[in-house]
Amino acid sequence: MNRTLRMLVMQTRAEMVRFWRVPVFGFFSIGLPLIIFTFFGLKEATHPISPNLSVTVGTYVMASMAAYAVGNVMVFSFGMALAVERGQKQDRLLRASPLPPAIYLLAKVINAVLFGLLALVVLFVFAHFAASVNLGANQWVTLTARLLLGSIPFIGLGLGFGYLAGPNSAPAVINFVYLPIAFASGIFIPVSQLPDFIRSLAPYLPLNPFVQLGWNAIGVPTDRSVTTNALYLVAYSIGFFLLAVWAYRRDQSLKFS
Amino acid sequence: MAPAAELVDATKTYGQVQALKGVSFSIEPGSLVAMLGPNGAGETTSINLLLGLRKPTSGKAFIFGADPRDLTTRQRFGAMLQESGVPELLKVIELIDLFRSYYPRPLGTQRVVDLVGLRDKQDTQVRDLSGGQRQRLYFALAVCGDPEILFLDEPTVGMDVEGRRIFLDAIRDFAAGGKTVLLTTHYLEEADELAERVIVIDHGTLVADGSPQDIKSRVAGKKISFTSQARLEASVFDALPINSSHVSDHHVVLMTSEPEAVLRELFNRGVDVANLEVRGADLEEAFLSLTGGTG
């Protein structure tokens, strides 16, 4: 096997093993969306969300939770892992080793995407059996693909958290930012039921265009087109990755200059 | 052939603190060199510059004539750092395999495990290792890529006597294959036992560089301490063969390599001496005498 590829496989495997051995991470990324789904998605699951739509309550809540879960995996797996690695000074030994930084990062991305995919599949299977959610094959695929691709800005956000937050405060800081944004973006409660000042803010929050891509994939009309939502996410990606690069440089110049 | 490692007039300043004040040395390929100094004297900073973990404020650091920050250069060295961590949830063997994959021509996994004596711990997660086992794991990660030069920053800290024995043997084994080793230590015996050359650093400057015998003869001082009823003037110690003197209240400490001559002269001068004690200087004290007593 090519040496670079072998390095990538080994690094990715190590990333995955580490995550499997932390049950609490699996709970947050896979279990929590399921629990919230049972709160909001099982009551009148097969009823349409509005009289003139065929989309059911179960399907709608599933799409919302799917967006929540994937965003959560990205922000936490990058933010938490990096903060802990920095706290334990793992970066020092890696810095003295010949591991290319690109491979290190790519292994983390692959691991996070696979985890996100797993969280989606578990949620979909659960929603299918518990709430009779039925979609066409192309809808399942579209929903999954859009959420995985659309999660790129949240990788940037996670990296930013990872380089700024301390190892002990990281989970609290990330939740403190991510959870309110999820609420204000209409993931748990429709935006129309939120207080006025949050309603006016909602369209500009990063999770709102993201969850709209998901709703659109299952046939819910959204107030912005897919293209517009995608452009919002591109803009957020640029912003968050600039933040991450700034935080990374700051961290590096403190430690390695 | 370029030296295995080289510092050229390297200085390093952290904020207000000058950790290195213009240090130069070069390590020949195949040699086993110990860098000796009290805590915070600048050995760790020297290693960090050579590993590319820190940038010199001025001067240069080379590994085989190349920049240590290049990935191709990093394939040629292995390092055991004082302050570093590894993923706690990986097993010993998983971590060794992972680090092996970073290098073009690594040693076999089992050979590495046996070299550091961790065979019966190879399926243990890092978080469950003892301090000494952890040190041996870090050593395994440093050598698993079969590097040409090995940097060990205080490798035996936290090891018990037996662990230290195994460990020093492993370093010797590694060096016997024509490899270069640069290690830092606070222990003169360790440097003496292991190295063919000792570099002494204190207060950010290189104060001695030679064979262990050479260094030992220079730092082999005695410490004379006593109390005195009389109030002593500093002039009492004028023209004595001492390296340093320290008087606080009625307690006197003198560092010297000729304790007999010093005592004879003190008695001759009629200095009041009680609670007299003469013993070999420990390393910290020996350094004070090497560097002229300005602690």
Contacts between the chains, C-beta under 8 A, distances in Angstrom:
chain1	res1	chain2	res2	distance
A	3	B	104	6.6
A	6	B	101	5.7
A	7	B	101	4.9
A	7	B	102	6.3
A	10	B	97	6.7
A	10	B	98	5.3
A	10	B	101	4.0
A	11	B	98	6.9
A	11	B	101	7.5
A	14	B	87	6.8
A	14	B	90	6.1
A	14	B	94	6.6
A	14	B	95	7.8
A	14	B	98	4.9
A	17	B	89	7.3
A	17	B	90	6.4
A	17	B	94	6.5
A	18	B	87	5.4
A	18	B	89	5.0
A	18	B	90	6.5
A	21	B	89	4.3
A	21	B	125	7.7
A	22	B	89	6.8
A	85	B	85	7.8
A	85	B	87	7.7
A	88	B	85	3.4
A	88	B	86	7.9
A	88	B	88	7.1
A	89	B	83	5.5
A	89	B	84	5.0
A	89	B	85	4.8
A	90	B	84	7.1
A	90	B	85	4.7
A	90	B	86	6.1
A	90	B	87	6.6
A	92	B	53	6.4
A	92	B	81	5.7
A	92	B	83	6.6
A	92	B	84	4.2
A	92	B	85	7.8
A	93	B	79	7.3
A	93	B	81	6.0
A	93	B	84	4.2
A	93	B	85	7.3
A	93	B	86	6.4
A	93	B	138	7.9
A	93	B	141	7.1
A	95	B	52	7.6
A	95	B	53	6.0
A	96	B	51	4.8
A	96	B	52	7.2
A	96	B	53	6.0
A	96	B	74	6.9
A	96	B	77	7.7
A	96	B	79	4.4
A	96	B	81	6.8
A	97	B	74	6.4
A	97	B	79	7.9
A	97	B	99	6.8
A	97	B	102	5.3
A	98	B	71	5.2
A	98	B	72	7.8
A	98	B	74	4.0
A	98	B	75	4.4
A	98	B	102	5.1
A	98	B	103	6.4
A	98	B	145	7.5
A	99	B	102	4.8
A	100	B	71	6.0
A	256	B	53	5.9
A	256	B	54	6.5
A	256	B	55	7.6
A	257	B	54	7.0
A	257	B	55	5.4
